[in-house]
Amino acid sequence: MTATLHGEPFGRTRRGEPVERWELRLPSGASAAVLTRGATLHRVRVPDAAGALGDVVVALPGVADYEAAEGYPGAVVGRVANRLARGRFTLEGRESRVPLNDGPNALHGGAEGFDQRLWRAEEVDVDGTPGVRLSLRSADGDMGFPGSLDAAVTYSLREEDGRVVLRLDYSATTDAPTPVNLTNHAYFALDGSGSVEDHVARFSASRYLPVDADLVPTGELAPVAGTPFDFTTPTRVGDRLRDADAQLLTAGGYDHCLVLDSPGSLREVGSVTGPRSGRTVTVRTDLPGLQFYTGNFLDGSWRTLEGRPVRQGDALCLETQLLPDAVNQPAFAGLGDSVLRPGEEFRSTTEYVFSA
């Protein structure tokens, strides 16, 4: 069944800029709403096992809440998602430096990344159903990155065999070589509230990326077998979360990129189930990596629409992406080129499929 699309004002930024909210709604009542600030996935409402609609991503009440929140709730992050070691990289003999905003590193595009920008919204057709395309121009030198970049993400919603499919189509072009890695930083809580440590996860990933003390990949592609990162069979998220594992201790939980099997095509790469609601989100992507993050830095400073504080363990992230810091990591060659060049187009699709 075809979704409907409706746009409306959502408020203004601290600079007085208007923010829009666009909602995709299916005849069943399932819906997804996005904001033009940060191309943010604001709300996703899908049925539980009893048919009751409920929110499955963390949503904040207003623009000021998103501006104050650290942790990128629901935002599209870029120009380069994840950590860029020392905020530096060299392309064609030219070193570029991105402002540091995460200790000695640049995180999610630097101090003023795409999550803080206003994107332009327009209605588009996606395989016969309405979608909202959010686009952004990032100028040459923006946050230290070379080349002008035109980036876009299109959100669409459809039903498929009784399931609700939220689709994100990313694209980008440039006029000079530049690294590009776009992802969405939604925080999932499939039961609506309570700990996600009881959620059950499964990922088609036989390897993962260990990190150093600053949470930058070491360059090793390590097997998950025999480690807390083995989710190749359904496993409760909290089962090994507090193991005396050096990697978990370094990150304060899971904050690691899983190297997905069979890269290159849109395929199912994993799922997470909330036991109380019976809701499952299945992830499909054509990307080689998925950053699995258990909200280790959530400290209660966010408040949900219902006024609940959001703390560590209340939500988790499933960030599909190219491998982090790939521009500085020769070992990742062959697992997706993170450098975009003139005449090329970065294209990527991720689908979150909800069922109960």
C-alpha positions in Angstrom: 0.0 0.0 0.0 1.2 3.5 -0.8 2.3 6.0 1.8 1.2 9.6 2.1 3.6 12.4 2.7 2.9 15.6 4.7 5.3 18.4 5.6 4.9 21.0 8.3 6.9 23.5 10.4 8.7 22.0 13.4 10.3 25.1 14.9 13.4 27.2 14.5 17.1 26.8 15.2 18.9 29.1 17.7 19.9 31.1 14.6 16.2 31.6 13.7 16.3 29.2 10.7 13.0 27.3 10.1 13.1 23.5 10.5 10.5 21.3 8.7 9.1 18.0 9.7 8.0 15.5 7.0 5.9 12.5 7.8 5.5 9.4 5.7 2.4 7.4 6.7 1.0 4.1 5.6 -2.8 3.3 5.6 -2.1 0.9 8.5 -1.0 3.9 10.6 2.7 3.0 10.6 4.8 6.1 10.0 8.2 7.7 9.9 9.0 11.4 10.3 12.2 13.2 9.4 13.5 16.7 10.1 15.3 19.0 7.8 17.8 19.8 10.5 20.5 17.0 10.2 18.2 15.0 7.9 17.2 13.5 11.2 15.0 10.5 11.5 12.7 11.9 14.2 10.1 9.2 14.8 9.3 5.7 13.6 6.0 4.1 14.7 5.3 0.5 13.9 3.0 -2.1 15.4 4.0 -4.6 18.2 2.9 -8.2 18.3 -0.6 -7.1 19.6 -1.0 -4.6 16.8 -0.4 -1.5 18.9 1.6 1.2 17.3 4.6 2.6 19.2 7.8 4.5 18.8 10.9 2.4 18.0 13.6 5.1 17.8 14.5 7.7 20.4 12.7 11.0 19.6 13.4 14.3 21.2 10.6 17.0 21.7 11.9 20.0 19.8 14.7 21.7 17.8 16.4 23.1 20.9 16.6 19.5 22.3 18.3 18.3 19.2 20.7 21.3 19.2 21.7 20.6 22.8 22.0 16.8 22.5 25.4 15.2 22.1 25.3 11.8 20.4 23.8 12.6 17.0 20.2 11.3 17.8 18.7 10.2 14.5 20.9 12.4 12.3 22.6 11.7 9.0 26.3 12.2 9.8 29.1 13.2 7.4 31.0 14.1 5.4 32.8 11.1 7.0 31.0 9.0 9.5 32.8 7.5 12.5 36.3 8.4 13.7 39.0 9.9 11.5 42.3 9.3 13.1 44.0 12.5 14.2 41.5 14.3 12.0 44.0 14.0 9.1 44.2 12.2 5.7 46.3 12.6 2.6 44.9 12.5 -1.0 47.0 12.9 -4.1 49.8 14.3 -2.0 47.7 16.9 -0.2 47.1 16.6 3.5 43.7 17.7 4.8 42.9 18.4 8.5 39.4 18.2 10.0 38.8 20.0 13.4 39.1 17.6 16.3 35.9 17.0 18.3 36.5 13.6 19.9 39.8 13.7 21.8 42.6 13.4 19.3 40.2 12.5 16.4 37.5 13.9 14.3 34.1 12.2 14.8 31.2 12.1 12.3 32.6 14.9 10.1 34.0 17.2 12.7 32.7 19.8 15.0 30.0 21.1 12.6 29.1 18.1 10.6 26.1 17.3 8.5 24.1 16.6 11.6 24.0 20.3 12.4 23.1 21.5 8.9 19.7 22.4 7.4 18.9 20.2 4.5 16.5 21.1 1.7 13.4 18.8 1.4 11.5 17.9 -1.7 8.9 15.2 -2.5 10.1 12.5 -4.9 8.8 9.3 -6.3 10.5 6.1 -5.1 9.3 3.1 -7.1 5.8 4.4 -7.2 5.6 5.5 -3.6 6.2 9.0 -2.2 9.5 9.8 -0.6 11.2 12.8 0.8 14.6 13.8 -0.6 16.9 15.8 1.7 19.8 17.5 0.0 22.9 19.5 1.1 25.7 21.4 -0.5 29.0 21.1 1.4 31.5 23.7 0.1 35.2 23.1 -0.7 37.1 23.3 2.6 34.0 22.6 4.7 35.3 21.2 8.0 38.7 20.9 6.2 37.5 18.5 3.5 38.6 19.0 -0.1 36.1 19.6 -2.9 32.5 20.7 -3.1 30.1 17.9 -2.2 26.4 17.5 -3.1 24.9 15.0 -0.7 21.4 13.6 -0.5 19.4 11.1 1.4 15.9 9.9 0.4 13.5 8.4 2.9 10.6 6.3 1.8 8.2 3.9 3.5 6.3 0.9 2.2 4.6 -2.3 3.2 6.1 -5.6 2.1 4.4 -8.9 3.0 2.9 -7.4 6.1 6.1 -5.8 7.2 7.0 -2.1 7.3 10.1 -1.1 5.3 11.9 2.2 5.9 14.3 2.8 3.0 17.2 5.2 3.0 18.9 6.0 -0.3 22.1 8.0 0.0 23.9 9.7 -2.9 26.8 12.2 -3.3 28.9 13.8 -6.1 32.0 15.9 -5.8 34.3 18.2 -7.9 37.5 17.0 -6.3 38.7 13.8 -4.6 37.3 13.6 -1.1 36.4 10.8 1.4 32.7 10.2 1.9 31.0 7.9 4.4 27.3 8.7 5.2 25.2 6.9 7.8 22.1 7.4 10.0 22.6 7.6 13.8 19.1 6.5 14.9 18.9 5.0 18.4 16.6 2.0 18.4 14.5 0.8 21.3 12.1 -1.7 20.0 10.2 -2.1 23.2 9.6 1.6 23.4 11.2 1.9 26.9 13.4 -0.1 29.3 16.8 -1.6 28.7 17.8 -2.9 25.3 20.2 -5.4 27.0 17.3 -7.9 26.7 17.0 -7.4 22.9 18.3 -10.3 20.9 20.7 -9.5 18.0 22.0 -11.5 15.1 24.5 -10.2 12.5 26.0 -11.8 9.4 29.5 -10.7 10.3 32.3 -13.2 10.8 34.9 -10.4 11.4 35.0 -7.1 13.3 37.4 -4.1 13.7 39.2 -3.9 17.0 40.0 -0.4 18.1 42.8 1.4 20.0 42.4 3.4 23.2 40.9 6.3 21.2 38.3 4.0 19.5 40.0 4.2 16.1 40.3 0.9 14.2 43.8 -0.7 14.6 43.7 -2.0 11.0 43.1 -5.6 12.0 40.2 -7.5 10.7 39.7 -9.9 13.5 37.5 -13.0 13.6 34.4 -12.8 15.9 34.6 -16.5 16.8 35.3 -16.9 20.5 34.8 -13.2 21.3 31.8 -11.2 22.6 31.4 -9.8 19.1 30.1 -13.1 17.8 26.4 -12.5 16.9 26.3 -15.0 14.1 23.6 -16.8 16.1 20.8 -14.9 18.0 22.3 -13.6 21.2 21.0 -11.4 24.0 22.7 -8.0 23.7 23.5 -8.0 27.5 24.8 -11.5 27.7 28.5 -10.6 27.2 28.3 -6.8 27.5 30.1 -6.8 30.8 32.7 -9.5 30.1 36.3 -8.7 31.0 37.1 -8.3 27.4 39.8 -5.7 26.5 37.8 -4.3 23.6 34.5 -3.9 25.6 36.4 -2.3 28.4 38.1 0.2 26.1 34.8 1.2 24.5 32.6 0.9 27.7 30.4 -1.6 25.8 29.9 -2.2 22.1 31.1 0.6 19.8 32.6 -1.4 17.0 32.3 -1.9 13.3 31.2 -5.4 12.3 32.6 -6.4 8.9 29.5 -7.7 7.1 29.7 -10.9 5.0 28.9 -10.8 1.2 29.4 -7.1 0.6 28.4 -5.3 -2.5 24.7 -6.1 -2.9 21.6 -5.2 -1.0 21.2 -8.1 1.3 19.9 -9.0 4.8 22.8 -8.5 7.3 21.2 -8.8 10.7 18.2 -8.3 13.0 17.4 -7.2 16.5 14.2 -8.3 18.4 12.6 -6.6 21.4 11.3 -9.4 23.7 8.5 -7.5 25.4 6.9 -6.0 22.2 7.8 -8.8 19.8 9.0 -6.2 17.3 12.0 -7.1 15.1 14.0 -4.8 12.9 15.9 -6.5 10.1 18.7 -4.6 8.4 19.4 -4.8 4.7 22.3 -2.8 3.2 24.7 -2.9 0.3 27.5 -1.5 2.5 30.4 -3.5 4.0 30.2 -2.4 7.7 27.7 -1.9 10.5 28.7 0.1 13.6 27.0 -1.7 16.6 26.8 0.8 19.4 25.1 0.3 22.8 24.8 4.0 23.7 27.7 3.9 26.1 27.9 7.7 26.4 24.2 8.2 27.1 24.0 10.0 30.4 20.4 10.8 31.0 20.7 14.4 29.6 18.3 13.6 26.8 14.5 13.5 27.4 12.1 11.6 25.2 8.8 12.9 24.0 7.3 11.4 27.2 9.9 13.1 29.4 11.9 10.0 30.2 15.7 10.4 30.5 17.8 8.3 28.1 20.7 6.5 29.7 23.3 3.9 28.8 21.5 0.7 27.8 18.2 2.4 26.8 18.9 2.3 23.1 21.3 0.9 20.5 22.5 2.0 17.0 22.8 0.0 13.8 24.9 2.3 11.6 25.5 0.9 8.2 28.6 2.4 6.6 31.9 2.0 4.8 34.6 0.9 7.1 35.7 3.7 9.5 38.9 5.6 8.9 39.3 3.7 5.6 41.1 6.6 4.0 43.9 6.0 6.4 43.7 2.2 6.5 45.4 0.3 3.6 44.2 -3.0 5.1 40.6 -2.1 4.3 41.3 -1.8 0.6 38.9 -4.0 -1.4 36.1 -3.6 1.2 34.6 -0.4 -0.3 36.3 2.7 -1.5 35.7 5.7 0.7 37.3 8.2 -1.7 34.8 9.8 -4.1 36.2 11.4 -7.3 34.9 13.8 -9.9 32.6 12.0 -12.4 31.7 9.3 -9.9 28.6 9.1 -7.7 28.4 7.6 -4.3 25.2 5.6 -4.0 24.1 3.4 -1.1 20.8 1.9 0.2 19.9 0.7 3.7 16.5 -0.7 4.6 15.1 -1.2 8.1 12.4 -3.8 7.9 10.0 -3.9 10.9 7.9 -7.0 11.8 6.1 -8.4 14.9 
